[in-house]
Amino acid sequence: MDQQTASAFAERWIALWNSRDLEGVLELFADDAVFSSPTAARLGHGAGGVVRGKEALRAYWSDALSHNPELHFDLLGVYVGTTALVINFRRQTGVRANEVLVFDGPLIVEGHATHVTT
């Protein structure tokens, strides 16, 4: 993935979350994707915050969105690897976070949410 493609993807990812388009976000993921998140762990989704499969992701993110009606992300940076992309962003609370996304072709097969925890 080149920088231009990565930046366009990140802008789309941010726009989908900011519009609370859960189905649009899920379209970016493979059916058997694996995702880890401290928030998933806190909300009791997945084993230790590791969520497996699109249906489990739908349940987790639906729950997370219901707890966060003011959700808004501002894109800060996009970093490209060979099969991975890191999206650096700021949440509406001011907390900076990263989403580490691993691709197989056009779909995300693995993701990791990272952020400052208090």
C-alpha positions as semicolon CSV with decimal commas, in nm:
position;residue;x (nm);y (nm);z (nm)
1;M;0,000;0,000;0,000
2;D;0,142;0,339;-0,090
3;Q;0,105;0,654;0,120
4;Q;-0,169;0,805;-0,098
5;T;-0,382;0,488;-0,079
6;A;-0,318;0,459;0,294
7;S;-0,416;0,821;0,356
8;A;-0,737;0,781;0,154
9;F;-0,821;0,465;0,350
10;A;-0,758;0,641;0,683
11;E;-0,976;0,936;0,584
12;R;-1,255;0,695;0,491
13;W;-1,210;0,504;0,820
14;I;-1,234;0,830;1,019
15;A;-1,542;0,944;0,822
16;L;-1,718;0,611;0,879
17;W;-1,660;0,625;1,253
18;N;-1,753;0,993;1,277
19;S;-2,081;0,922;1,099
20;R;-2,134;0,617;1,325
21;D;-2,164;0,398;1,013
22;L;-2,101;0,063;1,180
23;E;-2,193;-0,141;0,873
24;G;-1,955;0,069;0,664
25;V;-1,673;0,002;0,910
26;L;-1,753;-0,371;0,911
27;E;-1,729;-0,382;0,531
28;L;-1,358;-0,307;0,569
29;F;-1,304;-0,631;0,766
30;A;-1,281;-0,995;0,661
31;D;-1,549;-1,224;0,803
32;D;-1,292;-1,399;1,024
33;A;-1,103;-1,086;1,133
34;V;-0,949;-1,071;1,479
35;F;-0,943;-0,744;1,673
36;S;-0,796;-0,658;2,013
37;S;-0,888;-0,357;2,221
38;P;-0,860;-0,241;2,582
39;T;-1,216;-0,109;2,544
40;A;-1,340;-0,453;2,435
41;A;-1,180;-0,598;2,747
42;R;-1,338;-0,329;2,967
43;L;-1,683;-0,389;2,814
44;G;-1,648;-0,768;2,843
45;H;-1,623;-0,851;2,472
46;G;-1,400;-1,131;2,349
47;A;-1,153;-1,329;2,553
48;G;-0,938;-1,069;2,725
49;G;-1,045;-0,804;2,477
50;V;-0,970;-1,015;2,168
51;V;-1,280;-1,019;1,947
52;R;-1,302;-1,283;1,672
53;G;-1,521;-1,260;1,364
54;K;-1,736;-0,994;1,205
55;E;-2,050;-1,079;1,402
56;A;-1,863;-1,047;1,733
57;L;-1,715;-0,718;1,608
58;R;-2,064;-0,592;1,526
59;A;-2,180;-0,674;1,881
60;Y;-1,873;-0,513;2,040
61;W;-1,877;-0,194;1,836
62;S;-2,253;-0,155;1,868
63;D;-2,213;-0,176;2,247
64;A;-1,915;0,062;2,243
65;L;-2,102;0,318;2,032
66;S;-2,399;0,305;2,270
67;H;-2,160;0,402;2,554
68;N;-2,004;0,682;2,352
69;P;-2,268;0,904;2,187
70;E;-2,020;1,192;2,135
71;L;-1,765;0,981;1,945
72;H;-1,549;1,184;1,711
73;F;-1,200;1,120;1,572
74;D;-0,951;1,367;1,424
75;L;-0,685;1,217;1,197
76;L;-0,330;1,296;1,308
77;G;-0,114;1,064;1,100
78;V;-0,101;0,758;0,875
79;Y;0,191;0,515;0,874
80;V;0,238;0,245;0,610
81;G;0,403;-0,096;0,649
82;T;0,422;-0,387;0,408
83;T;0,087;-0,540;0,506
84;A;-0,008;-0,306;0,789
85;L;-0,135;0,045;0,835
86;V;-0,131;0,257;1,151
87;I;-0,391;0,530;1,189
88;N;-0,300;0,785;1,455
89;F;-0,594;0,992;1,574
90;R;-0,731;1,199;1,859
91;R;-1,061;1,113;2,021
92;Q;-1,315;1,379;2,118
93;T;-1,184;1,348;2,476
94;G;-0,838;1,462;2,363
95;V;-0,687;1,116;2,409
96;R;-0,448;1,017;2,130
97;A;-0,485;0,665;1,994
98;N;-0,366;0,434;1,720
99;E;-0,538;0,168;1,520
100;V;-0,297;-0,094;1,384
101;L;-0,461;-0,271;1,090
102;V;-0,322;-0,574;0,905
103;F;-0,451;-0,646;0,556
104;D;-0,486;-0,950;0,335
105;G;-0,567;-0,793;0,000
106;P;-0,829;-0,520;0,039
107;L;-0,971;-0,642;0,372
108;I;-0,852;-0,606;0,729
109;V;-0,779;-0,946;0,884
110;E;-0,632;-0,825;1,212
111;G;-0,662;-0,504;1,408
112;H;-0,535;-0,365;1,735
113;A;-0,669;-0,056;1,909
114;T;-0,407;0,115;2,124
115;H;-0,449;0,419;2,340
116;V;-0,355;0,575;2,668
117;T;-0,536;0,401;2,952
118;T;-0,587;0,555;3,293
